[in-house]
Each structure stands twice: as C-alpha cells, then as structure tokens.
Amino acid sequence: MSFSNNDDFIRDLRYACRYKDSIKLNWLHNILNAGIHYFSANAACLSRIDNKELHNVECISEGSVPERFSGQVVPVSSTFCGITAGSEKAILAPDTQQHEKLAGHPAINLLPKGYWGVAIYFGGAVWGTLSFSRNTAEPRHNDAQDEDALVLMAGMLEMKLENEEYSAELEGARQSYSELSQRLEHLQFVDTLTELPSRRALFDYLHRELNQLIRRDGEGAVALVDIDFLRMTNEKYGHDEGDRILKGVASALRHAIRNYDYVARYSGEQFIVWLPDTLQSEVAKVCERMATHVNKCLLDGKPVTISVGYCAFRSDSEYPIPYARALDKLINMAHNALLEAKNQGRNCAVSASKKPITITSLTTEG
C-alpha cells in the first residue's frame, strides 16, 4: 500500500489513531474528515443497515451538502449504500452516472455525482457502510490508492466496533447482527425490483426440483418469458416506466401460474417459469393464461405483451445424471424457442419440440 502523494491523509489517520481514546477529540469525526479531504468530497457518512433501513450513525459535510444529517433513517433502496453493502469490493465512482453498478439506480439523478463506499463488517457479517460523496463528477486516476484508502479506514472502524462498540448509537447492535446477516443473505435471493426470486435463487431451486421430478418419473416444462419491446420502452419513456412494466409483469406472472409452479427473474426483461408435473399439452394453456394476465398491464393505453419459448420434458432414467447439464440444455432449448417466437412476430408462445424431450437425450454427449 502506498500513499506517497497523500501525506496529509496519512498524518490525519495517525492523529486519529494516536488520540482515539481522548475525550476531547471525536475520533470518528477525525476519520471521516480525513476521508473528505482525501477524496475532495462534500460529505462522509458511517451508516448502519437494519433490514431495508439505513441508519445514519454519524455524518459530516462541507459545502452545499446539508450541514448535519446524523441520526436519520432512510430506505436502503434510496441510496447507493445497498449496492455497496452487497459488493465484495469497494465502490469507486468519480462519476456515478458512468459507473457499472450505480448508473442503473432508480434515483441516480437525485444522488451524488461522485461516490466512494465500502462495506463495514462486524462479527463476520455486513454491519453497514462507510461512504464519501460529492456534488460534482470529476475524474480521478488512482483507483488502487482510493481503494486502499477506503479499506484502511473501514478496517479502523471495524476494529473500533470490535473493541469498543462505538458510541451510544451502537448499543444493542450486537444482538441484531445475526438477524441482520440472515436478512442480507435473504436479499441475495430476492430480486429487489420485482420481489421475485433472483437468478441465484432460481438455479438453487431448479437443481433441487429437477432432481426430485426425475426421481418420481415425472414430466414438466421450463418456459422462458420475454417482455416484448421493453428496451424500446426504456428508450422512449425512461427506465422508471420500464421498471413499472417489469414489476407489473412480474406480478401478473405470479398470479397466472399455479400454486406449485415457480417464477423467477432470469435477466433484464426475461423470466423463467418452472412447470412441474405438467403435460406438454397443458403448457400452452399456462402460456395463454400468463399472456392474458400480462395484457392487463397497459402502456399508453395498450396492453403489454410477452413472447414465450418453452421446453417440455419427461424422465426416462433411473440412474444418476448430471442435473446441471440437463438444466442448462432445457433452458437453452427454451431460449431457442423464444427466438423463434420473436421471429414469428412476438406476442406468442413456441414449443422447443413437438414431443417432450427425454432427460437422457439432454445428458448424452454429442
């Protein structure tokens, strides 16, 4: 780690460490001020995450940022901190509107133009975030040093949590850390926009379900659902309207399927629907029901439509098979059927084959 061009930053941190037990000095303020000067930021904040709420433990600011907003509680989704908490690495965004992870935030135009953040850990779980922000987007060319600076300050705060449970705001936090960790883990399995299972949850579920279905010699299908012209909607009406359509379609699909079916968000405008114990002749009826429910979502007074590609299959093996390979091929065949649905003009459902695909044919090499 090298900060050869940032002697002031190192001096400030040394000062904070040396006098961290002094009653006359606010140790945390010294850390936050050191970061503000280092990043030429307007504001710095140490925040605690509890469920979907962000508690501002301590914040300081300069310039046109509100002078003090410590103690406020806001939704995690209204800030960049939720993204920071879920990232293994520090977030470095001199220009947030150009950052890979931050640019898609629904409130991007209301949030800072420059942002640097890192997750704070306590007891092996994410406790909160340390962040610095400024009102303007200005280029920086020292990402490695910026990341080192964030990690260094985060480490100092983590030690403070471990050793002294910093200040009265942190009292009682120890009892909630285990629950908080479980809640954050739960968020990894839920798509926050649509409130459907995430891609990660999807594959965990499908591997288990495919295994069980094969063991009982069942039939089923995987359907890949694509919202027609969603990208054009985003370009014409903006991402807020596109997000409204996504949430509406997700809700429609959830109400269209049966209790024992499963729907999850697969990618940007695509969803996967798992139909266990379903004959191929029944899949088309499910697709019609999904389309009917989705049509209730309106854009400019016109119904939203979907294209569907599906692959029906049946079990024909009593022996162990590579389930991951079978699942990948099922989804790939459903994807090819989806492309055919789009070629046919969209707003329709296409089957990958005339008869259900056998599991052994999916797992045979070649």
C-alpha positions, -999 to 999 in steps of 0.1 A, spaced: 0 0 0 14 34 -10 2 69 -2 33 88 -12 13 117 -26 -11 119 3 10 128 33 -19 148 48 -42 118 47 -16 96 65 -10 123 91 -47 127 98 -52 89 103 -21 87 126 -35 116 146 -69 99 149 -53 66 160 -30 82 185 -57 102 202 -86 77 197 -92 74 235 -92 112 241 -124 126 255 -117 160 239 -114 146 204 -142 130 183 -122 100 169 -148 91 143 -150 127 131 -113 126 125 -116 95 103 -144 110 83 -127 143 79 -95 125 67 -116 108 40 -133 140 30 -100 157 24 -86 127 6 -115 124 -18 -122 161 -21 -157 151 -10 -186 172 3 -199 146 28 -189 115 47 -211 90 64 -209 59 86 -243 41 82 -258 10 98 -281 -13 78 -310 -29 95 -333 -49 73 -342 -24 45 -335 7 65 -303 28 66 -295 44 99 -270 73 96 -248 68 127 -226 98 120 -223 121 91 -203 153 84 -204 176 55 -189 206 38 -200 230 11 -236 228 -1 -244 195 14 -268 198 44 -247 206 74 -256 176 96 -279 146 89 -267 122 115 -294 100 131 -317 100 101 -333 67 89 -340 63 52 -348 33 30 -316 15 18 -331 15 -17 -330 53 -18 -292 54 -15 -261 38 -30 -253 20 3 -274 -10 -5 -252 -16 -36 -221 -10 -15 -232 -35 12 -237 -62 -14 -203 -56 -31 -173 -76 -20 -150 -48 -32 -151 -10 -26 -172 11 -49 -152 38 -67 -173 61 -87 -159 96 -95 -188 98 -119 -218 77 -106 -237 80 -139 -209 62 -157 -204 35 -130 -213 -1 -140 -232 -8 -107 -246 27 -98 -257 40 -131 -289 19 -131 -301 31 -97 -337 44 -100 -328 76 -81 -295 82 -99 -304 118 -108 -311 127 -71 -280 111 -57 -244 124 -55 -224 127 -88 -193 113 -71 -193 84 -46 -169 61 -28 -181 35 -5 -171 2 13 -190 -23 34 -183 -24 72 -182 -58 88 -189 -68 124 -189 -104 137 -185 -118 102 -215 -101 88 -221 -68 69 -229 -42 96 -232 -11 74 -212 11 51 -186 39 51 -191 64 22 -179 97 8 -197 117 -18 -195 150 -37 -219 170 -58 -198 170 -90 -183 143 -112 -146 148 -115 -121 123 -130 -96 105 -107 -68 82 -119 -57 64 -87 -83 37 -82 -58 14 -65 -49 41 -39 -85 51 -35 -95 15 -27 -66 11 -3 -77 43 15 -113 31 19 -102 -3 31 -78 12 56 -105 35 71 -130 7 71 -106 -15 90 -101 11 116 -138 14 121 -142 -23 123 -116 -25 150 -135 2 168 -167 -18 166 -150 -50 178 -132 -34 207 -155 -6 220 -188 -8 201 -185 28 192 -208 53 210 -244 50 223 -258 47 187 -242 12 185 -255 -1 218 -277 -32 214 -264 -38 178 -246 -69 189 -279 -88 194 -291 -78 159 -260 -88 139 -270 -124 134 -305 -114 123 -291 -87 101 -268 -112 84 -297 -135 77 -318 -107 62 -289 -96 40 -285 -132 28 -322 -133 21 -319 -102 -1 -293 -120 -22 -321 -145 -31 -347 -119 -40 -348 -95 -69 -355 -62 -52 -373 -46 -81 -398 -74 -89 -397 -91 -55 -394 -124 -74 -367 -150 -66 -334 -139 -81 -313 -157 -106 -292 -172 -78 -323 -185 -60 -337 -198 -93 -308 -222 -100 -307 -234 -64 -344 -242 -66 -344 -258 -101 -315 -281 -95 -333 -295 -64 -367 -296 -82 -354 -313 -113 -337 -339 -92 -370 -347 -74 -391 -347 -105 -367 -372 -123 -368 -395 -92 -406 -398 -95 -405 -403 -133 -425 -370 -138 -430 -346 -167 -426 -309 -167 -415 -278 -187 -393 -248 -185 -406 -216 -200 -386 -185 -208 -407 -153 -209 -396 -121 -226 -414 -88 -223 -419 -75 -259 -402 -42 -268 -391 -34 -232 -358 -18 -244 -378 5 -267 -400 14 -237 -369 23 -217 -356 45 -246 -389 62 -252 -404 66 -218 -374 62 -194 -363 35 -171 -388 44 -144 -416 34 -168 -397 3 -178 -393 -6 -141 -431 -2 -137 -437 -26 -166 -412 -51 -151 -430 -50 -117 -464 -53 -133 -454 -83 -155 -438 -100 -125 -470 -96 -105 -491 -108 -135 -469 -139 -139 -470 -147 -102 -509 -146 -103 -511 -165 -135 -492 -197 -125 -504 -224 -102 -495 -228 -66 -469 -254 -73 -453 -236 -102 -424 -213 -98 -414 -180 -115 -381 -160 -111 -364 -132 -128 -338 -145 -152 -322 -114 -167 -332 -79 -177 -366 -84 -193 -368 -121 -190 -383 -145 -165 -382 -183 -162 -413 -202 -152 -409 -238 -139 -439 -260 -145 -435 -294 -127 -458 -324 -133 -472 -307 -164 -480 -324 -197 -469 -307 -228 -505 -301 -239 -511 -282 -207 -481 -259 -211 -497 -239 -239 -527 -232 -216 -504 -219 -189 -488 -196 -215 -521 -183 -226 -531 -176 -190 -498 -157 -185 -503 -136 -216 -539 -128 -206 -527 -116 -171 -498 -96 -186 -522 -79 -211 -538 -61 -181 -506 -41 -178 -510 -11 -200 -486 13 -218 -501 43 -235 -535 25 -231 -522 -5 -250 -517 -40 -234 -482 -51 -227 -474 -84 -245 -449 -113 -239 -431 -138 -261 -426 -173 -246 -403 -202 -255 -408 -234 -236 -393 -269 -235 -414 -298 -222 -395 -329 -209 -401 -362 -193 -380 -385 -171 -367 -418 -186 -338 -426 -164 -334 -444 -131 -297 -437 -129 -278 -406 -116 -274 -380 -142 -256 -346 -143 -286 -324 -134 -267 -291 -141 -261 -303 -177 -298 -313 -182 -310 -279 -168 -286 -259 -189 -298 -277 -220 -335 -273 -211 -331 -235 -207 -310 -233 -239 -338 -251 -259 -364 -228 -243 -343 -199 -254 -341 -211 -290 -379 -215 -289 -382 -179 -276 -361 -166 -305 -385 -184 -329 -414 -167 -311 -398 -134 -317 -392 -143 -354 -429 -151 -357 -438 -115 -347 -438 -118 -309 -468 -120 -286 -469 -158 -289 -456 -190 -274 -435 -215 -292 -425 -251 -281 -390 -263 -285 -402 -297 -298 -434 -315 -309 -429 -341 -282 -414 -338 -246 -376 -341 -246 -363 -371 -227 -338 -364 -199 -313 -390 -212 -312 -372 -245 -302 -340 -227 -274 -356 -208 -259 -376 -237 -227 -363 -250 -226 -351 -286 
